Amino acid sequence: MQIVELDIKLPYEGRGKILGRLYEKVRGKIRDIHFFPPTLEGISEIRMEVVEDDAPRLLSELKKIIKNGKITFKVLSEA
């Protein structure tokens, strides 16, 4: 088990559709989540902590969902 912090930046206008599909992938694994307001350029940021067994596989699945956004992750702890 790993606790992974995901930092997702995506356009504010398409955020609703992406969040629905994103939630299906991480349902029941979220420890903490923060939604930040959009910047002047219209980029919204979401930062969440997720408990995951296979973080690289989760990251590859999320990159398929978030096509015109940016996602980064870091492992906070391993158990």
C-alpha positions in Angstrom: 0.0 0.0 0.0 1.2 3.4 -0.9 -0.2 6.9 -0.2 0.2 8.9 -3.4 -0.4 12.6 -3.9 -1.8 13.4 -7.3 -1.6 17.0 -8.6 -4.0 17.4 -11.6 -4.2 20.6 -13.7 -6.9 20.8 -16.3 -9.0 23.3 -18.1 -11.8 24.6 -16.0 -14.5 24.4 -18.7 -14.2 20.6 -19.2 -13.6 19.8 -15.5 -17.0 18.3 -14.8 -16.8 15.5 -17.4 -13.3 14.6 -16.4 -14.0 14.5 -12.7 -16.9 12.0 -13.1 -14.6 9.5 -14.9 -11.7 10.3 -12.5 -13.9 9.5 -9.5 -14.9 6.1 -10.9 -11.2 5.1 -10.9 -10.3 6.3 -7.4 -13.6 5.7 -5.5 -13.1 4.4 -2.0 -9.3 5.2 -2.1 -9.3 9.0 -1.5 -7.9 10.1 1.8 -7.9 13.9 1.1 -8.8 16.1 -1.8 -8.5 19.9 -2.5 -10.1 21.9 -5.3 -8.3 25.1 -6.1 -10.0 28.0 -8.1 -9.1 28.5 -11.7 -6.2 30.8 -12.6 -6.6 33.7 -15.0 -5.7 31.3 -17.9 -8.6 29.1 -16.9 -6.6 26.2 -15.5 -8.1 24.5 -12.5 -6.0 22.5 -10.0 -7.0 19.4 -8.0 -4.8 17.9 -5.4 -5.7 14.6 -3.8 -4.1 11.9 -1.7 -5.0 8.3 -2.7 -4.2 5.0 -1.1 -3.1 2.7 -3.9 -1.3 -0.6 -4.4 0.0 0.0 -7.9 0.7 3.7 -8.4 2.3 3.5 -11.9 -0.8 1.6 -13.2 -3.2 4.2 -11.7 -1.1 7.0 -13.2 -1.3 5.5 -16.7 -5.1 5.0 -16.4 -5.5 8.6 -15.3 -3.4 9.9 -18.2 -5.8 8.3 -20.6 -8.7 10.1 -19.0 -6.9 13.5 -18.7 -5.8 14.2 -22.2 -5.6 18.0 -22.4 -4.4 18.4 -18.8 -1.3 17.7 -16.8 -0.9 15.2 -13.9 2.0 14.7 -11.6 2.4 12.4 -8.6 4.6 11.7 -5.7 4.7 8.8 -3.2 4.2 10.2 0.3 4.6 6.9 2.2 4.7 3.2 1.7 3.2 0.7 4.1 
